[in-house]
Amino acid sequence: MTNIKIKVNNLSCFYNNKCVLENLSIEVIQNEILSIIGPANSGKTTFLRTLNRMSDFYQDYSRKGKIYINQENIFDMNMETLRKRVGMLFAMPIPLPMTIYENITYAPKRLGLIPSKKNEQDAMVEDALKGASLWEEVKDRLNSSAMRMSGGQQQRLCIARILAINPEVILFDEPCSGLDPISTAKVEESMMELKEKYTIILVTNNVKQASRVSDRTAFFLMGKLIEIDKTDKLFVSPNTKQTEDYITGRFG
Amino acid sequence: MFKLNPKLSQKLAYCLLFCSMLLTIFPVLIIIFIIVKNGASAITWEFLTAMPKDGMRSGGILLAILGTLSIVLCAISITLPIGVCAAIYLNEYAKDNLLTRIIKLSIVNLAGVPSVVYGLFGLGIFVMYFKLGVSIIAGALTLSIMELPVIITTARNALNSVPHSFREASLSLGVSRWQTIRHIVLPNALPGILTGAILSIARISGETAPILFTAAAFYVPHFPHSIFDQVMALPYHLYIIATQIPNMPKNIIFGTALVLLMIILSMSFTAIFLRIYFRKRRKW
């Protein structure tokens, strides 16, 4: 029996009362990588930002429907608690303007998760950086500014920052859109390792990336879920013509 | 019709713009030149550190300098915390609704009120209604209200200059809004807030009208004992010795103006240097 981590029931999202995500029901299985592909304006990012309620800050945003994580309704949850459990990686790397070390300890300090002893803190930082496959590159300059790293390193630092708060789910919002192929490969590599411990949802514009890393893939179009299936199946014999057109690049 | 060729019109435009630039520099230079030329001879150690003598015709202006500094420092310590808090609320929490628009409109209007009206307001409210009397605190409160819109506006600009993405990154890690403001936004906005505060101090140091009825005295022969005392203040003192006292030596008048000018200019330069320093250290 598969373990369902996230269950979305009839979710609809609106900006200015215009529907951008329509009646979505979807399930995410524990420790899988689920990719979401689809053209612009298909509601992918809106879905992601609803999952950790980052959209709640937008004034013209509204929604209907329910989302459960481990059977708990996320809209009844305290927002900070939810975001601690559901981490998010943005499209552009956003290191905070402090040192590499402080970037990792920042959130645990604020959330009261930081160990009191200095050597335990060091171990926590090392674990997080290793988890994001960044430790070897930066272990000698933990106290230099995170703003001076390369784009790929910054993005992996952001992953490490999420690992430090030990979430259950990690959302990746087009994490490689600003990265070169080698950095992309490194981020994908760490994603593959992360799914041992975390449930991952990956929104990507790169269809090949979805086929490389994910267990299952969902295709969104104009705010609707068109198709969701095992990645191997969806890329070989999709059920709908629209999906086939999109993944083969014949779209529109 | 007569038509200029492009080269000539370019030259004319350049000339016009350059002359406008000169027109803004010349008055400043001339003012400084005249004041220094006439006042430099009055600047002695005694002038800066002694009590006034001979009906203020000789002696020093120490009391006026101290009076101005005490009013201004008192005012900024009231207005800075309130202004920064209001700016944080407006920038980080306020939703775009009717209330917010009313608040913003009143800030703009507060900035447009003439300074003498603030003076009368201070007289009515602080001096008479709250019975603070003509005192440092009454003048400081009046100045602090006058400076509030400026502080709020500069603080909001400083908060706005912190990239929005930093806030998102922090919030997405489960850090609360207040903690994000406290640990990410404020530290990065502080340089801008600080330079704005120094410029505000410089600006209110030269104000006469708001302290005219609320804090400044014609002549007080001793140091203030508490914030409830009235004091002499440089701008008002300058007005008095320039217009009210016969046979006033000219170099004393210009010397006083020079001291006031130097205090204000040195604060402005401090703000400029601080800004350069922080820009260099900025990490993004």
Interface residues (C-beta under 8 A of the other chain):
Chain A: N52 M54 F57 Q59 E80 T81 L82 R83 K84 R85 G87 M88 F90 M92 I94 L96 P97 M98 Y106 A107 R110 L111 S145 M147 C158 R161 I162 I165
Chain B: K95 D96 S165 F166 E168 A169 S170 L171 S172 L173 G174 V175 S176 Q179 H183 I184 N188 K283 W284
